[in-house]
Amino acid sequence: MARTRFPADHGLTSRMVGTMFLLGLLYVVFVAVLIAILKSWLLIVLIAGGFLFFQYFFSDRLALSAMRGREVSPEQAPELHQMIDRLCALADMPKPKVAVADSDLPNAFATGRNQKHAVVCVTTGILRRLSAPELEAVLSHELSHVAHRDVAVMTIASFLGILAGFVVRSSIYAGAGGWGRSNDRDNNAGAVILLVVLASAVVYALSFLLTRLLSRYRELSADRAGAILIGRPSLLASALVKITGDMSRIPTRDLRAAEPLNAFFFAPALAPGFSFSTLFATHPPLDRRLQGRVDPEMEDLVTSAHLVNATLEQHGFGPQLLCSVFAFSDEQGRRFHLVYLYKRGSFYPFAPLDGERRDNELELRVKATLGGELPIEPELARWFALWGLPLG
């Protein structure tokens, strides 16, 4: 991943790698099964390869077309471009294409295969409803998807489900003309079609579940990274509440039409009543996304730590940056410190005792208490002791 000033999320990276590995394995098995059933390896490889090529290189155009979005120039949308210019400069990342979709649905999304071939799109509905600072918070969230490259992973991950769905529909259409016939040849053909449909349905279900699991985590990661970049997590919380509340005012027909793009949206477009989109949610619940976004003390701590380190790195001190340390004490007067690892974007507690010993019980209690509000370093091996430093 090209280095940006968005805090790194190694939990997201490991999940993306795991998802891609499992989907790649599933893809190979799926193609092998189809070749074994249909006895036509060249046709299967051409279809699968063609789908992957088209999905990878034209995903941004497909998404924009589905939302009736159009790319806009700085002259057409000066304020929107200025916001994205400022955020890209702050994040030290290439500027993506900017698009606007003529839809009252209040939403935004990012798509594309990498940072240099990405597009961020907002709807006219979100432009009307959010204040400029709230819109900037949403754009920061979307840019973090581009910076972390999870947009590209979701694009590739969704390909397998699309291919499986295509094979199912093609098999059903191919078999429709043979229904009602009873000779042995047609019976064999019917059995082959049934096997293809069953294999494709299993592949579609597995790929669907894998992408949903990744989608929920990546939204939380983008919320955190976007809030840290702008330094105002409360703005992101305000935008989430506004957009989620206004979804109920959108016609059900429009919500259902937008549901296929939910995995890419800032907030899901969910129609009233039961649907598979509500059963297998692409986003965490609103209350989960709001956790840790509105505590002013935590907001100041995370924002200050990241911005100070980013400024030092910008002025040439990057190689010397190790960590930032903040001193606290609990209700019993026991000292502990929160250590911020800038290059990993995470905190860990360090509670020193006399004789170069550590209060492990206190450290784990701090982790449990702050785990919902701060990005705590998940690898305990990286909770390095800071002996000999003037920590106070």
C-alpha positions as CSV (number, residue, x, y, z in Angstrom):
1,M,0.0,0.0,0.0
2,A,1.3,3.4,-0.9
3,R,2.1,5.3,2.3
4,T,-0.4,8.0,3.2
5,R,-1.0,9.9,6.5
6,F,-4.1,7.8,7.1
7,P,-3.3,5.7,10.2
8,A,-2.5,2.1,9.2
9,D,-5.0,-0.6,10.1
10,H,-3.2,-4.0,10.3
11,G,-6.5,-5.7,11.3
12,L,-8.0,-4.5,8.0
13,T,-4.9,-5.6,6.0
14,S,-4.9,-9.1,7.5
15,R,-8.6,-9.4,6.8
16,M,-8.2,-8.3,3.2
17,V,-5.3,-10.8,2.7
18,G,-7.4,-13.6,4.2
19,T,-10.5,-12.7,2.2
20,M,-8.5,-12.6,-1.1
21,F,-6.8,-15.9,-0.3
22,L,-10.1,-17.7,0.5
23,L,-11.8,-16.1,-2.5
24,G,-8.9,-17.0,-4.8
25,L,-9.0,-20.6,-3.6
26,L,-12.8,-20.7,-4.1
27,Y,-12.4,-19.3,-7.6
28,V,-9.9,-22.0,-8.6
29,V,-12.1,-24.7,-7.2
30,F,-15.1,-23.2,-8.9
31,V,-13.4,-23.1,-12.3
32,A,-12.1,-26.6,-11.9
33,V,-15.5,-27.9,-11.0
34,L,-17.1,-26.2,-14.0
35,I,-14.4,-27.6,-16.3
36,A,-14.9,-31.1,-14.9
37,I,-18.7,-30.9,-15.4
38,L,-18.9,-29.1,-18.7
39,K,-15.7,-30.7,-20.3
40,S,-14.9,-27.3,-22.0
41,W,-11.9,-25.8,-20.2
42,L,-11.2,-23.1,-22.9
43,L,-14.8,-21.7,-22.8
44,I,-14.8,-21.6,-19.0
45,V,-11.4,-19.9,-18.8
46,L,-12.3,-17.3,-21.4
47,I,-15.6,-16.5,-19.6
48,A,-14.0,-16.3,-16.1
49,G,-11.0,-14.4,-17.3
50,G,-13.1,-12.0,-19.3
51,F,-15.4,-11.3,-16.3
52,L,-12.4,-10.6,-14.1
53,F,-10.7,-8.3,-16.6
54,F,-13.9,-6.3,-17.2
55,Q,-14.7,-6.1,-13.4
56,Y,-11.2,-5.0,-12.5
57,F,-10.6,-2.4,-15.1
58,F,-14.1,-1.0,-15.5
59,S,-15.5,-1.2,-12.0
60,D,-15.5,2.6,-11.5
61,R,-17.5,3.2,-14.7
62,L,-20.0,0.4,-13.8
63,A,-20.6,1.9,-10.3
64,L,-21.0,5.4,-11.7
65,S,-23.4,4.2,-14.4
66,A,-25.5,2.3,-11.9
67,M,-25.9,5.5,-9.8
68,R,-26.2,7.7,-12.9
69,G,-23.1,9.6,-11.8
70,R,-21.0,11.8,-13.9
71,E,-17.4,13.1,-13.4
72,V,-17.3,16.8,-12.6
73,S,-14.5,19.3,-13.2
74,P,-13.3,22.0,-10.7
75,E,-15.3,24.6,-12.6
76,Q,-18.5,22.5,-12.3
77,A,-18.1,21.7,-8.5
78,P,-15.5,24.1,-7.1
79,E,-16.4,23.6,-3.4
80,L,-16.4,19.8,-3.7
81,H,-13.0,19.8,-5.5
82,Q,-11.5,22.2,-2.9
83,M,-12.5,19.8,-0.1
84,I,-11.0,16.8,-1.8
85,D,-7.9,18.8,-2.7
86,R,-7.4,19.7,1.0
87,L,-8.0,16.2,2.3
88,C,-5.7,14.7,-0.3
89,A,-2.9,17.2,0.6
90,L,-3.5,16.4,4.3
91,A,-3.4,12.6,3.7
92,D,-0.5,12.9,1.2
93,M,-2.3,10.8,-1.5
94,P,-3.1,11.2,-5.2
95,K,-6.3,13.0,-5.9
96,P,-9.1,10.7,-7.3
97,K,-11.6,11.6,-9.9
98,V,-14.6,13.5,-8.5
99,A,-18.2,12.6,-9.5
100,V,-21.7,13.6,-8.6
101,A,-24.8,11.4,-8.9
102,D,-28.1,13.0,-9.5
103,S,-30.0,11.2,-6.8
104,D,-31.9,12.3,-3.7
105,L,-30.4,9.4,-1.8
106,P,-28.0,11.0,0.7
107,N,-24.9,8.9,0.2
108,A,-21.3,8.8,-1.1
109,F,-19.0,6.0,-2.3
110,A,-15.5,5.4,-3.6
111,T,-14.5,2.8,-6.2
112,G,-11.5,2.0,-8.5
113,R,-8.7,-0.5,-8.7
114,N,-6.0,1.7,-7.0
115,Q,-5.2,5.2,-5.7
116,K,-4.3,6.4,-9.2
117,H,-7.5,5.0,-10.8
118,A,-10.1,5.8,-8.2
119,V,-13.3,7.9,-8.1
120,V,-15.1,9.4,-5.2
121,C,-18.8,10.1,-5.9
122,V,-21.4,12.0,-3.8
123,T,-25.1,12.3,-4.5
124,T,-27.0,15.6,-4.9
125,G,-29.0,14.4,-1.9
126,I,-26.0,14.4,0.5
127,L,-24.8,17.8,-0.9
128,R,-28.2,19.3,0.1
129,R,-28.4,17.7,3.5
130,L,-24.9,18.0,5.1
131,S,-23.0,21.1,6.2
132,A,-19.6,21.6,4.6
133,P,-17.7,20.2,7.7
134,E,-19.9,17.1,7.8
135,L,-19.5,16.5,4.1
136,E,-15.7,16.8,4.5
137,A,-15.9,14.1,7.2
138,V,-17.8,11.8,4.8
139,L,-15.2,12.5,2.1
140,S,-12.4,11.7,4.5
141,H,-14.1,8.4,5.2
142,E,-14.3,7.6,1.5
143,L,-10.7,8.6,0.8
144,S,-9.5,6.3,3.5
145,H,-11.1,3.4,1.6
146,V,-9.0,4.4,-1.4
147,A,-5.8,4.8,0.7
148,H,-6.2,1.5,2.4
149,R,-7.0,-0.2,-1.0
150,D,-10.0,-2.0,0.4
151,V,-12.1,-0.5,-2.4
152,A,-9.9,-2.6,-4.9
153,V,-10.3,-5.7,-2.8
154,M,-14.1,-5.3,-2.6
155,T,-14.2,-4.8,-6.4
156,I,-12.3,-8.0,-7.0
157,A,-14.1,-9.9,-4.2
158,S,-17.5,-9.1,-5.7
159,F,-16.4,-10.5,-9.1
160,L,-16.7,-14.1,-8.0
161,G,-20.3,-13.6,-6.8
162,I,-21.2,-11.9,-10.1
163,L,-19.6,-14.8,-12.1
164,A,-21.4,-17.4,-10.1
165,G,-24.7,-15.6,-10.6
166,F,-24.1,-15.3,-14.3
167,V,-23.4,-19.1,-14.6
168,V,-26.6,-19.9,-12.6
169,R,-28.7,-17.7,-14.9
170,S,-27.1,-19.0,-18.1
171,S,-27.6,-22.6,-17.0
172,I,-31.2,-22.0,-16.2
173,Y,-31.8,-20.3,-19.6
174,A,-29.9,-23.1,-21.4
175,G,-32.0,-25.8,-19.7
176,A,-35.4,-24.0,-20.2
177,G,-35.6,-25.1,-23.8
178,G,-35.1,-28.8,-22.8
179,W,-37.8,-29.0,-20.1
180,G,-40.5,-31.5,-20.9
181,R,-38.3,-33.8,-22.9
182,S,-37.5,-37.3,-21.6
183,N,-34.8,-39.0,-23.7
184,D,-31.6,-40.1,-22.1
185,R,-29.5,-37.4,-23.7
186,D,-31.7,-34.6,-22.4
187,N,-31.8,-36.2,-19.0
188,N,-28.0,-36.2,-18.9
189,A,-28.0,-32.6,-19.9
190,G,-30.5,-31.7,-17.2
191,A,-28.3,-33.4,-14.6
192,V,-25.3,-31.5,-15.8
193,I,-27.2,-28.2,-15.6
194,L,-28.4,-29.0,-12.1
195,L,-24.9,-29.7,-10.9
196,V,-23.6,-26.5,-12.4
197,V,-26.4,-24.5,-10.7
198,L,-25.8,-26.2,-7.4
199,A,-22.0,-25.5,-7.6
200,S,-22.6,-21.9,-8.6
201,A,-25.1,-21.3,-5.8
202,V,-22.7,-22.6,-3.2
203,V,-19.9,-20.4,-4.6
204,Y,-22.2,-17.4,-4.7
205,A,-23.2,-18.0,-1.0
206,L,-19.7,-18.4,0.2
207,S,-18.4,-15.4,-1.6
208,F,-21.4,-13.3,-0.4
209,L,-20.6,-14.1,3.2
210,L,-16.9,-13.4,2.9
211,T,-17.4,-10.0,1.3
212,R,-20.0,-9.1,3.9
213,L,-17.6,-9.9,6.8
214,L,-14.9,-7.8,5.2
215,S,-17.3,-5.0,4.4
216,R,-18.5,-4.5,8.0
217,Y,-14.9,-4.3,9.4
218,R,-13.7,-2.0,6.6
219,E,-16.5,0.5,7.4
220,L,-15.4,0.8,11.0
221,S,-11.8,1.1,9.9
222,A,-12.7,4.0,7.5
223,D,-14.8,5.7,10.2
224,R,-11.8,5.7,12.5
225,A,-9.2,6.7,9.9
226,G,-11.3,9.4,8.4
227,A,-12.2,10.9,11.8
228,I,-8.5,11.0,12.8
229,L,-7.5,12.7,9.5
230,I,-9.9,15.6,9.9
231,G,-9.4,15.8,13.7
232,R,-13.2,16.0,14.4
233,P,-14.8,12.5,15.0
234,S,-17.9,14.3,16.2
235,L,-18.5,15.6,12.6
236,L,-18.5,12.0,11.3
237,A,-21.0,11.0,14.0
238,S,-23.2,13.9,13.1
239,A,-23.1,13.0,9.4
240,L,-23.9,9.4,10.1
241,V,-27.0,10.3,12.3
242,K,-28.3,12.8,9.7
243,I,-27.9,10.4,6.7
244,T,-29.3,7.4,8.5
245,G,-32.3,9.4,9.7
246,D,-33.0,10.8,6.3
247,M,-33.0,7.4,4.6
248,S,-36.5,6.8,5.8
249,R,-37.7,9.7,3.7
250,I,-36.4,8.2,0.5
251,P,-39.0,6.2,-1.6
252,T,-38.8,2.5,-1.1
253,R,-38.4,2.0,-4.9
254,D,-35.2,4.1,-4.9
255,L,-33.8,2.3,-1.9
256,R,-34.3,-1.1,-3.4
257,A,-32.7,0.1,-6.6
258,A,-29.6,1.3,-4.7
259,E,-29.3,-1.8,-2.5
260,P,-26.8,-3.7,-4.9
261,L,-24.3,-0.9,-4.2
262,N,-24.6,-1.0,-0.4
263,A,-21.2,-2.5,0.1
264,F,-19.6,0.6,-1.4
265,F,-21.9,3.3,0.2
266,F,-21.0,5.4,3.2
267,A,-24.4,4.4,4.8
268,P,-26.5,1.5,3.6
269,A,-29.7,2.1,1.6
270,L,-32.1,-0.3,3.3
271,A,-35.8,-0.5,2.3
272,P,-38.4,-1.0,5.0
273,G,-39.3,-4.6,5.8
274,F,-37.3,-7.8,5.4
275,S,-34.7,-8.3,2.7
276,F,-31.4,-10.1,2.4
277,S,-29.6,-6.7,2.7
278,T,-30.9,-6.4,6.2
279,L,-30.2,-10.0,7.1
280,F,-26.6,-9.9,5.8
281,A,-25.7,-6.3,6.5
282,T,-22.8,-4.6,4.7
283,H,-22.3,-2.1,7.5
284,P,-22.2,-2.3,11.3
285,P,-25.2,-1.0,13.2
286,L,-25.3,2.8,13.7
287,D,-24.7,2.6,17.5
288,R,-21.6,0.5,16.8
289,R,-20.3,3.1,14.4
290,L,-20.9,5.9,16.8
291,Q,-19.0,4.3,19.6
292,G,-15.9,6.3,20.5
293,R,-16.8,9.0,17.9
294,V,-18.2,11.6,20.4
295,D,-16.1,11.5,23.5
296,P,-14.3,14.9,23.5
297,E,-11.4,13.8,25.6
298,M,-10.7,10.8,23.4
299,E,-11.2,12.9,20.3
300,D,-8.6,15.4,21.5
301,L,-6.1,12.6,22.4
302,V,-6.4,10.7,19.1
303,T,-6.4,13.9,17.0
304,S,-3.5,15.6,18.8
305,A,-1.3,12.4,18.7
306,H,-1.8,11.8,15.0
307,L,-1.5,15.4,13.8
308,V,1.6,16.1,15.8
309,N,3.3,13.0,14.4
310,A,2.1,13.8,10.9
311,T,3.5,17.3,11.2
312,L,6.9,16.0,12.4
313,E,7.0,13.5,9.5
314,Q,6.1,16.2,7.0
315,H,9.1,18.2,8.2
316,G,11.6,15.4,7.7
317,F,11.6,13.6,11.1
318,G,9.8,10.5,9.9
319,P,12.7,8.1,10.4
320,Q,13.2,9.2,14.0
321,L,9.5,8.9,15.0
322,L,9.0,6.0,17.4
323,C,6.0,6.8,19.5
324,S,4.1,9.4,21.6
325,V,3.5,8.9,25.3
326,F,0.7,10.2,27.5
327,A,0.7,9.9,31.3
328,F,-2.4,9.0,33.3
329,S,-3.2,7.5,36.7
330,D,-6.2,5.5,37.9
331,E,-8.5,6.1,40.8
332,Q,-6.0,4.4,43.1
333,G,-3.2,6.6,42.0
334,R,-1.4,3.9,40.0
335,R,0.6,5.3,37.1
336,F,0.2,4.1,33.5
337,H,0.9,5.5,30.1
338,L,-0.8,5.4,26.7
339,V,1.8,4.9,24.0
340,Y,0.8,5.9,20.5
341,L,2.5,4.0,17.6
342,Y,2.1,6.5,14.8
343,K,3.2,4.2,12.0
344,R,0.7,1.6,13.1
345,G,-2.0,4.0,14.1
346,S,-2.6,2.2,17.4
347,F,-2.2,2.7,21.2
348,Y,-1.1,0.4,23.9
349,P,-1.0,0.8,27.8
350,F,2.3,0.7,29.6
351,A,2.2,0.6,33.5
352,P,5.7,0.6,35.0
353,L,6.5,-0.6,38.5
354,D,9.7,-0.3,40.5
355,G,12.6,-2.5,39.4
356,E,11.7,-2.5,35.8
357,R,8.5,-4.5,36.3
358,R,5.2,-4.0,34.6
359,D,1.7,-4.0,36.1
360,N,0.2,-6.4,33.6
361,E,-3.2,-6.6,35.3
362,L,-3.6,-2.8,35.1
363,E,-2.5,-2.8,31.4
364,L,-5.0,-5.4,30.5
365,R,-7.7,-3.5,32.4
366,V,-6.9,-0.3,30.5
367,K,-7.1,-2.3,27.3
368,A,-10.5,-3.6,28.2
369,T,-11.8,-0.2,29.3
370,L,-10.6,1.8,26.3
371,G,-10.8,-0.9,23.6
372,G,-14.1,0.5,22.3
373,E,-12.9,4.1,22.1
374,L,-9.3,3.9,21.0
375,P,-7.5,1.7,18.4
376,I,-5.6,-0.6,20.8
377,E,-2.6,-2.4,19.3
378,P,-3.8,-6.0,18.9
379,E,-0.4,-7.6,19.0
380,L,0.8,-7.8,22.6
381,A,4.3,-8.5,21.4
382,R,4.4,-4.8,20.3
383,W,3.6,-3.5,23.7
384,F,7.2,-2.5,24.2
385,A,8.5,-1.5,27.6
386,L,9.9,2.1,27.8
387,W,12.4,1.8,30.5
388,G,14.8,4.7,31.2
389,L,12.6,7.3,29.5
390,P,11.6,10.5,31.4
391,L,7.9,9.5,31.6
392,G,7.2,11.2,34.9
